[in-house]
């Protein structure tokens, strides 16, 4: 079976400062552009069977700069909707809620554009996109690449491994990196994580 390659978009002004960036569509920062370009040598001689990206421009730009052509936008690859915590740092949240965890406590509702999501809702989106990728992977037509966001990809990894969405907390994911999910003896495994060429 082929592999599932996960690419986290390059750095943005908000990711650099730890602000929760869900549906806010901000561009790559200069360092993020460099990180995305640095992925090009890895993908240059590879032709994936399918490339999926989040609709947000930081993911689409990362795919383009990494040389991933023919990408298909998949709304299930949007980042976690942080609701009322959109644009807020974890440090700011912890001043009000010292024991808060995104993974177990979720987020408060926000405005119409940021209603917020639970881990289970993000997990359901991850399951849908994994089901679409599985059709290609089972046919062994080549690798599937997904270019998206940290928390979504962490949940997706947990679900790929058969873990609950909340187990995504175990998989720290850096900007401008790729990770490889594979199989060993028919079982899902993490074959590479936070890799840079």
C-alpha positions as a printed Julia matrix, in Angstrom:
197×3 Matrix{Float64}:
   0.0    0.0    0.0
   1.15   3.56  -0.69
   1.76   6.16   2.01
  -0.11   9.18   3.29
   2.13  12.26   3.43
   1.06  15.11   5.68
   2.42  18.61   5.14
   1.86  21.36   7.66
   1.81  24.78   6.02
   4.7   27.18   6.54
   4.84  29.72   9.33
   2.42  32.65   9.48
   2.53  35.77  11.64
  -0.04  34.16  13.93
   1.61  30.74  14.2
   4.9   32.46  15.05
   3.26  34.13  18.05
   1.12  31.17  19.12
  -2.24  32.67  18.19
  -4.99  30.15  17.46
  -5.47  30.4   13.7
  -8.46  28.4   12.59
 -10.55  29.84   9.8
  -8.8   33.24   9.61
  -7.24  33.23   6.16
  -3.83  34.82   6.63
  -0.85  34.41   4.28
   2.5   32.79   4.87
   5.1   34.93   6.61
   8.49  35.32   4.87
   9.88  32.46   6.95
   6.84  30.36   6.01
   7.57  30.97   2.33
  11.15  29.77   2.91
   9.89  26.69   4.77
   7.51  25.82   1.93
  10.23  26.27  -0.7
  12.53  24.04   1.36
  10.08  21.16   0.82
  10.49  21.36  -2.96
  13.55  19.05  -3.17
  11.62  16.29  -1.4
   8.63  16.46  -3.75
  10.53  17.37  -6.95
  10.96  13.8   -8.2
   7.77  12.38  -6.69
   4.41  12.31  -8.39
   1.65  11.67  -5.86
  -1.55  10.03  -6.97
  -3.56  12.7   -5.17
  -2.79  16.05  -3.52
  -5.43  17.54  -1.21
  -5.18  20.96   0.41
  -7.13  23.0    2.9
  -9.07  25.86   1.27
  -7.01  28.4    3.26
  -4.31  30.24   1.33
  -1.48  29.39   3.74
  -1.96  25.7    2.85
  -2.52  26.27  -0.88
   0.58  28.49  -1.09
   2.66  25.88   0.75
   1.56  23.18  -1.72
   2.4   25.38  -4.69
   5.81  26.46  -3.34
   6.65  22.83  -2.5
   6.01  21.91  -6.14
   2.83  19.93  -5.5
   0.77  20.43  -8.64
  -2.82  19.47  -9.37
  -3.95  19.99  -5.79
  -7.63  19.52  -5.02
  -9.18  21.72  -2.34
 -10.94  19.72   0.38
 -13.06  21.63   2.94
 -12.61  18.78   5.42
  -8.96  19.89   5.7
  -9.86  23.27   7.24
  -8.12  23.86  10.57
 -10.01  23.31  13.82
 -12.58  26.07  14.24
 -11.45  27.74  17.48
 -14.68  29.68  17.96
 -14.28  32.39  20.61
 -10.57  31.57  20.94
  -9.74  32.51  17.34
  -6.68  34.78  17.38
  -6.05  34.2   21.12
  -2.92  32.54  22.5
  -2.95  29.6   24.89
  -1.17  31.77  27.49
  -4.03  34.29  27.34
  -6.63  31.54  27.72
  -4.8   29.99  30.67
  -4.92  33.29  32.58
  -8.71  32.9   32.63
  -8.91  29.09  32.64
  -5.71  27.69  34.24
  -6.59  24.03  33.59
  -7.86  24.51  30.02
  -6.93  22.07  27.26
  -8.15  22.33  23.68
  -8.17  18.55  23.49
 -10.53  17.92  26.4
 -12.28  21.25  27.07
 -12.88  22.5   23.54
 -13.65  26.11  22.71
 -16.46  28.56  23.43
 -18.76  29.59  20.6
 -17.62  32.57  18.6
 -19.28  34.7   15.97
 -21.11  33.49  12.86
 -17.83  32.88  11.02
 -16.26  31.07  14.0
 -18.95  28.95  15.7
 -16.33  26.59  17.16
 -15.81  22.83  16.96
 -15.3   19.98  19.38
 -12.57  17.35  19.0
 -15.27  14.9   17.9
 -16.38  17.23  15.09
 -12.8   17.66  13.87
 -12.4   13.88  14.11
 -15.47  13.36  11.91
 -13.94  15.62   9.24
 -10.64  13.74   9.52
 -12.46  10.43   9.1
 -14.14  11.65   5.91
 -10.92  12.8    4.29
  -9.15   9.59   5.36
 -11.91   7.56   3.71
 -11.36   9.46   0.44
  -7.61   8.93   0.65
  -8.03   5.23   1.5
  -9.63   4.57  -1.89
  -6.47   5.79  -3.62
  -4.09   4.15  -1.14
  -5.8    0.74  -1.35
  -5.55   0.85  -5.14
  -1.79   1.43  -4.64
  -1.76   4.1   -7.35
   0.77   6.16  -5.4
   1.05   8.33  -2.34
  -1.58  10.78  -1.16
  -0.38  14.18   0.08
  -2.46  16.38   2.39
  -1.39  19.98   2.97
  -3.18  21.45   5.94
  -2.88  22.66   9.53
  -1.36  21.48  12.8
  -4.36  20.56  14.93
  -6.36  19.08  12.06
  -3.39  16.94  10.95
  -2.75  15.84  14.52
  -6.37  14.68  14.86
  -6.15  13.03  11.44
  -3.04  11.13  12.56
  -4.8    9.91  15.69
  -7.76   8.71  13.64
  -5.47   7.01  11.08
  -3.93   5.07  13.96
  -7.36   4.14  15.34
  -7.09   6.49  18.33
  -9.74   8.95  19.53
  -9.47  12.51  18.16
  -8.22  13.79  21.54
  -5.09  11.64  21.13
  -3.92  14.17  18.55
  -2.39  15.98  21.53
   0.42  13.39  21.39
   1.69  14.51  17.98
   3.43  17.9   18.09
   3.67  19.22  14.54
   6.02  21.99  13.4
   5.41  24.44  10.55
   6.87  23.65   7.13
   7.39  19.96   7.8
   6.11  16.73   6.32
   5.23  13.48   8.04
   4.6   10.01   6.66
   1.85   7.64   7.72
   2.29   4.12   6.42
   1.58   0.49   7.28
   3.64  -2.34   8.68
   2.28  -5.89   8.42
  -1.07  -4.39   7.47
  -1.29  -2.11  10.51
  -1.14   1.71  10.46
   2.12   3.28  11.68
   3.89   6.64  11.84
   6.89   6.17   9.53
   8.26   9.72   9.79
   7.36  12.85  11.72
   8.26  16.57  11.56
  10.67  15.9    8.7
  12.51  18.54   6.71
  14.48  17.69   3.56
